[in-house]
């Protein structure tokens, strides 16, 4: 999905998995604004828009009360969410594709119910659905085995989505790069540091950047011989998109690792590595990193397969830190 496809949407769009509300502007500005979400949101009692203390179950009542004031398209959006509570675990791009309802209509519907955007509405939808036993159980009764099952499912889905050719191309691009700038914020930051460590151990000049202004400045230093590796679970975070745009202006290669194949970041990337993870909107800011880490491990193995001589760098780096261990 290109940035142009967001053109004309004037409301805040909340990105799942990262604490940003992304507001696309007009084609003339071709920029994105971000308003950070509150650090803590109670899923059962929220202060949303002009409505105070909106409970998780009240959205249905509000929908019915406002039904006559909504447009036909907005009514269809409400009816879709009533019959598809699992939409709480999908991105807005997926909901648009599955429901055939426009972005603007969905955002207007959420706002008329008192939410700032789709993410706040998803929290209400998820909590309401869980209380009625219609969506994935995330209660305290969830067992360790259920958690393990979900993580296995994430890994299996990641393996299904990940194309061997993309992994091969990503590895070849990294090996040919003079410098690899690795960017990511919030929950993606640990994966940035993990990849920097892996690449550095095999002799690739990898540099981390996890702060918005800094990554944009760092991206201006890239050349056509360099690569930007962008990690973003949503693929729609403003700082990451801006860094990718700057890198593209410098003719650097761009590799993206995201959870969504239709994200704006993928439209900027030369190579996309798709992962998957539990999309519970209530836990969106503390996601599991297992799927992402598994892709990085596979990428490292691919690098060593293509360039076995890099094993020598691995041995040298191991010797360099051996005396730091007890």
QUIDA-V797396 format. One line per field, one symbol per residue. ss: DSSP state (H for helix, E for strand, - for the rest). phi: phi as a letter, one per 40 degrees, with the letter a starting at -180 (. if undefined). Layout:
ss->???
phi->???
//
This chain:
ss->--HHHH------EE-----EEEEE-------EEEEE--------EEEE--EEEEE--HHHHHHHHHHHH--HHHHHHHHHHHH-HHHHH--HHHHHHHH---HHHHHHHHHH-----HHHHHHHHHHHHHH------------HHHHHHHHHHHHHHHHHH--HHHHHHHHHHHH----EEEE--HHHHHHHHHHHHHHHH----EEEE--HHHHHHHHH------EEEEE------HHHHHHHHHHHH---EEEEEE-----HHHHH--EEEE------HHHHHH---HHHHHHHHHHHHHHHHH-HHHHHHHHHHHHHHH----
phi->.ccccccgcbccbcccgacbbcbcbccccfbbbbbccdcbbccbabcbfcbbfcccccccccccccdccccccccccccccccbccccbbcccccdcccfbcddccccccccchccaccccccccccccccbgbbdcbcccccccccccccccccccccccccdccccccccccccccbbcbbibfccddcdcccdcccccbgccbbcabbdccccccccccbccbbbbbbaccgacdccccccccccccgccbbbbacbcbcdccccccbbbcbaadbdccbccbccbcccccccccccccccccbcccdcccccccccbcccbc
//
